[in-house]
Amino acid sequence: MIRGRFAPTPSGDCHIGNARTALLSWLQIRQAGGEFVLRIEDIDQSRCKPSYAEQMIDDLLWLGIDWDEGPGTGGPYAPYEQSKRTIKYQAAFDQLNNNGWLYPCFCRRKDLKALANAPHGLSSEGPAYPGFCRYLTSNERKTKAKEKDPSYRFAMPDKPVAFVDGIMGEQHYAARAGGDFVVRRADGFIGYQLAVVVDDADMHMTDILRGADLLDSTPRQILLYQALEWPVPRFTHVPLLYGPDGRRLSKRHGTAVTLHNIRQAGVKPESVVGILAFISGLIDRPEPVKAKELILEFDLSKIPQSPVVLSHKMLQNLSNS
Ligand code: GLU
């Protein structure tokens, strides 16, 4: 069975970029006759609010996107909110730790900041962690543990990672690109990379479609799947949205970037879906269309690889009914 998901972090209003990712992952799964899941990624409770999650759910339904399993709907892999799944993360953490994939790291943020001039590991990030704590002796660990609670890092194996992305094509990453990453923070919180792998594996996801800002997370997630001996899903990353000035789409481009404002302006869901489908190469003109009318049109090969620019005209159409 083909299974996919939309996994938003409820830390703000649903952005037009989130709406596009949701639409495309929903179309991919609905076209394949698969099962679609909504998962709320609220693991970082300091950034997330239940009211944003409620609004997100309402916005998705308004757009015409539905799901077979999710918060409220329930399903065989409930709960579908990360904040309620801590036991599963801890079990995967223990499995990795018992098999020697993790090590405690006592470095402080300020020490790592001093590395700012070191060569970057991955294009989307700062300097790679150079592995200071990876080879500490057990005595050194004991001494350091008296001063500070450690975070835990994944010890990346010395092998390159490659995968074929559904839109971006072949991707190659050098061995240890990005450096050993944190899977559990010093305050005990499980990091995004491990939580998302645990959830996607536990929920039997076969196809992950998400924004290209997460492309560089994929090699790490593949290594986690392999270390946990779980099957690796297919990955597809959709290009990011930019404003008419060529900058990443954000509040600076006016009010028409959140569904909340778009809806308040009285714009119809079909108009939003039409613009999203047009910029994704699924239809020839940005004309109103219902989400379900696109199921047959959906084709990954039509989606451009390059970043997508929203024109002034499109932004205007999203701010007036
Ligand atoms: N929760 C992540 C976000 O909203 C997406 C995670 C994923 O799709 O893997 O950016």
Boltz pocket constraint, residues with backbone or C-beta under 6 A from the ligand:
constraints:
  - pocket:
      binder: B
      contacts: [[A, 7], [A, 8], [A, 9], [A, 41], [A, 196], [A, 209], [A, 210], [A, 211], [A, 214]]
      max_distance: 6.0
